[in-house]
Amino acid sequence: MDDLAALAFDNAPIGLAFTENRDIRRCNPRLAEMFGFSEEALTGASLSMLYPSSEEFQRIGRIGQEIMRGVGRYRDERIMRRKCGELFWCRVRGQSLDPEAPFARAVWSFADISEDRPLAEMSLRERQVAKLLAEGNTTKEIARLLDLSPRTVEVHRARLMKKFSARNSLELIAHIAGIPL
């Protein structure tokens, strides 16, 4: 990396990581700061240490690889975990250097959007349902994507409504998406 590119990478206003097979090969200071690690601790480490659970790391990896294959790009907003254990909303964008092998080598950006998104204590399944709701999926679509019955999705939606003190689905989605009411 030439001096100018290194300067831009190191001083980007968002977290950046260059990865190989989902292991961090290089990250910038903003990424380390956002997650509460040193750059040295992240270099060579698996991206899994930034996820709330290994199950979510695996699940999002399967989804991401499928989406990236052929196009090379991925984006979503998800809950991530800081070193201290705190969960927060993060906007993630990825670009593969080889769309046919999406995770072989990729560049990722991470933006902390927790100021715009409320975070209630949620179970793994509630986080999954909340993410899919915020993306505009219907109950039936969420049920299909998570291999659940529509009734089970409705139960999770009802729990989320209670946790966010939402009076209806529109209000719940506004809370999840961080849209001021």
N, C-alpha and C positions, 0 to 999 in steps of 0.2 A: 504494500500500500504506500503510495507516495505521500509526502509530507502534507500536502493540501487535503487529500482524501482522509488521512488520519486525523487531521485537525477538525474536519467537518464531522467525522464519525464520533470523535471524543467529545465534541461540544454540541451535539444535537440536543434539541430541547425535549426529546422523548428518549425512552430507553431503546437501545439497539443491540442486537446480538447476531453474530454470524455463527451458524450451527452446522455441524456435520452429524448426520444420523441422530438428530435431536440432542446432541451434546454441544454445549457452548464452547466454541473455540476462541471467541473474542467477544467482549461486551464493552459498552461504554460506561462512563461513571454514572450517568443518569439511571441506567438500568440497575446497577448495583445499589445506588441510593434508594430507588423506588422499592426494591425488595429487601433492603436492610443487610445486604452482604457486601463484602469487599469484592473488587473486580477479580482478585486472585482466587477467592473462594468459588466464584462462579466459573472461572476459566477451567475447562475440562470437565465440568459437572454436567449432569443430565438436566434437561429442562424440567424433569419431573419434580425437582425440589421447589419449583415455583407454583405448583398446583396444589389445590386443597387435599387431594388424595391421589394415590397411584391409579385408582380406578378411573378418575376423571382424566388423568394424563393419558391412559390407554384409550378411553372412549373418544376423547377429542382428537387424539392421534389418528384413530381409524377414520373419523369423519373428515379430518383435514386432509389426509392422504388421498381419500377418494375424490374430494373436491379439487385438490391441486393437480392430480394426475391429468396431464394433457394441457392444462391452462397455466399451471405454475403459481397461481395466486390463491391466497386464503385470507379471510377476514372474519372477525366476530368480536363480540363483547362478552366477556366471561368473568367469573369470579376467580381470582388468583390468591395466593397466600404469601405473606411476607415471612421473613426469617423468624420473627417474633410470634408467628401463628395467626396474626391478624389477617382476616379475609377482606378483599377489596375488589371493586369492579375495575376491569382493565380492558381497554380496546387493543386488540391484537391484529396485526397485519403481517402477512408473510409473502415472500417471493422466493421461489425455488430457482436455483441456477440451472436445473435440468428438470423440466416438467414431467419427464417420463420416470424419474426417480426423485420425487418431490422432497424427501427428507435427506437425501444424500448431502446436499449443500444448499443452505437457504439463509436468507437475511430476514430478520424479524424485527418489528417495532412494537413497543409496548407503551401505552399511555394510561396513566392513572386517571380514571374518570369517577373516582369515588365521591368527589365533591358534588357531582351531578346525579349520583345514583344512591338512594338509600340502601342500606344493607341490614336486613333483619336477620336474626338467627334462623338459618334454614338448613334442612337436611339436604343430603346429596340429591335426592329425587325432587325436592322442592326447588333447588337451584336449577335443575334440568328443566322442570316445568316452567319456572320463571323466565329462564333464558328463551325458551321456545315461544312463550307468550309474548315477550318483548319483541320477538322477531315477527310477530303477527300471525303465528300458526293457530289454527282452530283446535278445539278439543280433540276432534277425530284425527287431525294430522299429528298432534302431539302423541296421542295414543299409539298411532302407527309407528312413529319415529322411536318411541321409547319401549315399544312392545308391551303396552299396557292396555287395559280396557278403558273406554271413554269414561266410565263411572269412576275408575281410580284416578284419572286425571282430574275429574270434577272434585273429588275429595281433596286432592292436593291444592287445587285452585281455591277451594273454600278455606283451607288452612292458611294459605297465603293472604287471602282477603282479610282474615282475622288478624294475622301478624302485622299487616300494613294498615289496619283500620280502614279498609276500603269499603265503600258502600255498594259498589258494583264492579263489574269486570273492567269497564273503561277506566275507572279510577285506579284499580289495581295495576293495570298496564301502565298508566301514567306514573304511578309510584315506582314500578320496576324500571321503567325507561328513564326515570329521573326528570320527567316533565312537570314543571311547577303547575299546581292547580289554582 
